[in-house]
Amino acid sequence: MASEYEIKKQICEIGKRIYDRNMVAANDGNISVKLNENEFLCTPTGVSKGFMTPEYICKVDRKGNVIQANGNFRPSSEIKMHMRVYEKRPDVGAVVHAHPTFATSFAIAGIPLTQPIMPEAVIALGCVPIAKYGRPSTDEIPDAVEEWLPYYDAVLLESHGALTFSVDLLSAYHKMESVEFYAELLYKARQLGGPKEFTPEQVEQLYEIRRRFGLPGKHPANLCPNEKAGKPSCHSCSGSCGGHGEADEALVAEITKKVMEQLNLK
């Protein structure tokens, strides 16, 4: 198990990645990691994520109260949002909030990322809903995000940015990369006349692949909130989110092979 200092270094490394990839500007964004049920590391407020060192990182309890902070450093002003994720999702070990350009553009336009256009996005994310607008640093954002926590591992924040979370920091960061790449491809495909979406059958085949991988987290392949409410299911999956479909075995095997290669899971 990594030491607390090693985790602080990793937070700084991920912060530099999101800064270098133009996912944040100036002092935007925040990152946190769960140490145990009552201790969490998080980035400080008012500091560029591209220039942090381990001594910048703060430690808070599950209420967001400061346990340890050096000098004038104080926890991110959005720590309430992170704590709400940990409270409602015991499986989550890290949270990343950023403002990636394409994903945030969709959030500003009020357009969720729900079109099934590439296997990796369907398998890794399913789709990415939008949490309604809330004022920064208030309970409005955590309250808005909470609606989607039982079903997804990535959420757009209306007129704000994106939030991803997973079992560990690297996985949470990779989800942020996936959200931005998905948004960029969808944006560009729309400029070319509109993307060609997968059929409901193809989506179900990809969902079946996710189930076979046994990937952690929440995803429409395991539970669809729309279908439970008697509404059309995510990705037009015809209500098959909650169970195993009748996907063709040979086709699923072939798709699995190709997707595993793309996801470096071979």
C-alpha positions in Angstrom: 0.0 0.0 0.0 1.3 3.4 -1.0 2.4 5.8 1.8 0.6 9.0 2.5 3.6 10.9 1.0 3.5 8.8 -2.2 -0.2 9.5 -2.6 0.4 13.3 -2.2 3.0 13.0 -5.0 0.5 11.2 -7.2 -2.0 13.9 -6.6 0.6 16.5 -7.7 1.4 14.4 -10.8 -2.3 14.1 -11.8 -2.7 17.8 -11.1 0.1 18.5 -13.6 -1.4 16.2 -16.1 -4.8 17.9 -16.1 -3.1 21.3 -16.3 -0.8 20.3 -19.1 -3.7 18.8 -21.0 -5.7 22.1 -20.8 -8.3 20.6 -18.6 -8.0 23.5 -16.1 -6.9 27.1 -16.3 -5.2 29.2 -13.6 -6.3 27.8 -10.2 -9.3 25.7 -11.4 -10.1 22.1 -10.6 -9.6 20.0 -7.5 -8.5 16.4 -6.6 -9.1 14.2 -3.6 -8.1 10.8 -2.4 -9.7 8.7 0.4 -7.1 7.4 2.9 -9.6 5.7 5.2 -13.2 6.2 6.4 -12.4 9.5 8.2 -9.2 10.9 6.4 -8.9 12.3 2.9 -6.2 14.2 1.1 -7.2 17.0 -1.2 -5.7 19.8 -3.3 -5.7 23.4 -1.8 -7.8 26.3 -2.9 -6.2 29.1 -4.9 -3.3 27.1 -6.3 -2.6 26.1 -9.9 -2.8 22.3 -10.2 0.2 22.4 -12.5 2.6 23.6 -9.9 1.9 21.7 -6.8 4.3 19.9 -4.5 3.4 17.4 -1.8 3.5 19.9 1.0 0.7 21.8 -0.7 -1.7 18.9 -0.1 -4.2 19.2 2.8 -5.8 16.5 4.9 -9.5 16.7 5.9 -12.0 14.5 7.8 -15.3 13.2 6.3 -17.0 16.5 7.1 -14.4 18.5 5.2 -12.8 19.9 8.4 -9.1 20.4 8.3 -6.9 17.8 10.0 -3.6 19.0 8.6 -2.6 21.9 6.3 0.8 23.6 5.9 1.2 27.4 6.0 -1.7 29.3 4.5 -2.9 26.3 2.4 -6.6 25.5 2.9 -8.7 22.7 1.3 -10.4 23.2 -2.0 -13.6 25.3 -1.8 -15.4 22.5 -3.5 -14.6 19.9 -0.8 -18.3 19.5 0.0 -18.8 18.0 -3.5 -16.0 15.5 -3.0 -17.3 14.5 0.5 -20.8 13.9 -0.9 -19.4 11.5 -3.4 -17.5 9.6 -0.7 -20.6 9.6 1.5 -22.9 8.1 -1.1 -20.4 5.9 -2.9 -18.4 3.8 -0.4 -16.6 2.1 -3.4 -15.0 5.4 -4.5 -11.4 6.0 -3.6 -10.7 9.2 -5.5 -12.5 12.2 -7.1 -11.3 14.5 -9.9 -13.0 17.8 -10.9 -11.8 19.7 -13.9 -12.9 22.0 -16.7 -11.9 20.1 -19.9 -12.7 22.2 -22.9 -15.0 20.0 -25.0 -16.8 18.4 -22.1 -17.3 21.7 -20.4 -18.7 23.2 -23.6 -21.4 20.5 -23.6 -22.1 21.3 -20.0 -22.5 25.0 -20.8 -24.7 24.2 -23.7 -26.8 21.9 -21.5 -26.2 18.8 -23.7 -25.5 15.5 -21.9 -23.1 13.0 -23.4 -25.6 10.2 -24.3 -25.0 9.3 -27.9 -23.4 5.9 -28.3 -20.7 6.5 -30.9 -17.6 4.6 -29.9 -17.1 1.2 -28.1 -14.6 2.5 -25.4 -17.0 5.3 -24.3 -20.0 3.0 -24.1 -18.1 0.4 -22.1 -16.2 2.8 -19.8 -18.8 5.5 -19.2 -22.1 4.4 -20.6 -23.2 8.0 -20.8 -22.6 11.2 -18.9 -25.6 13.1 -17.5 -25.7 16.7 -16.5 -26.2 17.8 -12.9 -28.3 20.9 -12.6 -26.5 24.2 -12.0 -25.4 25.1 -8.4 -23.5 27.9 -7.0 -19.8 27.1 -6.2 -18.8 26.3 -2.6 -22.5 25.8 -1.6 -24.5 22.6 -1.0 -26.3 23.2 -4.3 -23.6 21.4 -6.3 -23.3 18.3 -4.0 -27.1 18.1 -3.9 -27.3 18.2 -7.7 -24.6 15.6 -8.2 -26.1 13.3 -5.6 -29.0 12.5 -8.0 -26.6 10.7 -10.4 -24.2 9.1 -8.0 -26.0 5.7 -7.7 -25.8 5.2 -11.5 -22.7 6.8 -13.0 -19.0 7.4 -12.5 -18.9 10.7 -14.4 -21.1 13.7 -14.4 -21.1 17.0 -16.2 -21.8 20.0 -14.0 -24.1 22.5 -15.7 -22.2 25.6 -16.8 -19.3 24.5 -14.8 -17.2 21.4 -15.8 -16.9 17.7 -15.2 -16.6 15.4 -12.2 -15.3 11.8 -12.3 -14.7 9.3 -9.5 -13.4 5.7 -9.2 -11.7 3.2 -7.0 -8.3 5.0 -7.1 -6.8 8.2 -8.4 -5.4 7.0 -11.7 -8.8 5.4 -12.6 -10.6 8.6 -11.7 -8.3 10.6 -13.8 -8.6 8.2 -16.7 -12.3 8.6 -16.6 -11.8 12.4 -17.0 -9.7 11.8 -20.0 -12.4 9.5 -21.4 -15.1 12.1 -20.9 -13.1 14.7 -22.7 -12.1 12.5 -25.6 -15.8 11.3 -26.0 -16.9 15.0 -26.0 -14.3 16.0 -28.5 -15.2 13.2 -30.9 -18.9 13.9 -30.6 -18.4 17.6 -31.2 -16.2 17.0 -34.3 -18.6 14.3 -35.6 -21.4 16.8 -35.4 -19.4 19.2 -37.6 -19.2 16.5 -40.2 -22.9 16.0 -40.4 -23.7 14.1 -37.3 -22.3 10.8 -35.8 -23.5 7.4 -36.7 -24.8 5.9 -33.5 -24.7 2.3 -32.5 -28.0 0.3 -32.7 -29.6 -0.8 -29.5 -28.3 -4.3 -30.2 -24.8 -3.1 -30.6 -25.0 -1.1 -27.4 -26.3 -4.2 -25.6 -23.3 -6.2 -26.9 -20.9 -3.6 -25.6 -22.8 -3.7 -22.2 -22.3 -7.4 -22.1 -18.6 -7.0 -22.7 -18.4 -4.6 -19.7 -20.2 -7.2 -17.6 -17.7 -9.9 -18.7 -14.8 -7.6 -17.8 -16.3 -7.2 -14.3 -15.4 -3.5 -14.3 -16.0 -1.7 -11.0 -18.2 1.3 -10.6 -21.7 2.3 -11.6 -22.9 2.1 -15.2 -26.1 1.7 -17.3 -25.1 -1.8 -18.1 -25.8 -2.7 -14.5 -28.6 -0.3 -13.6 -30.5 2.2 -15.7 -32.4 4.8 -13.7 -34.7 5.6 -16.7 -35.7 2.0 -17.2 -36.4 1.6 -13.5 -38.7 4.7 -13.7 -40.6 3.2 -16.7 -39.0 5.7 -19.2 -36.9 5.0 -22.3 -33.6 3.6 -21.3 -30.1 5.2 -21.7 -28.7 4.8 -25.2 -32.0 3.5 -26.5 -31.1 0.1 -25.0 -34.8 -1.0 -24.9 -34.8 -1.7 -21.2 -31.9 -4.1 -21.3 -29.6 -2.1 -19.0 -30.7 -4.1 -16.0 -30.1 -7.6 -17.3 -28.2 -9.8 -19.8 -29.2 -9.6 -23.4 -29.3 -12.1 -26.1 -26.2 -10.9 -27.8 -24.6 -13.1 -30.4 -21.7 -15.0 -28.8 -19.3 -14.9 -31.7 -19.8 -11.2 -32.3 -19.4 -10.3 -28.7 -16.2 -12.3 -28.6 -14.8 -10.5 -31.6 -15.8 -7.1 -30.2 -14.4 -8.0 -26.8 -11.0 -8.8 -28.4 -10.9 -5.5 -30.3 -12.0 -3.4 -27.3 -9.5 -5.1 -25.0 -6.7 -4.2 -27.4 -7.9 -0.5 -27.4 -8.2 -0.4 -23.6 -4.8 -2.2 -23.1 -6.6 -5.1 -21.3 -5.2 -7.9 -23.4 
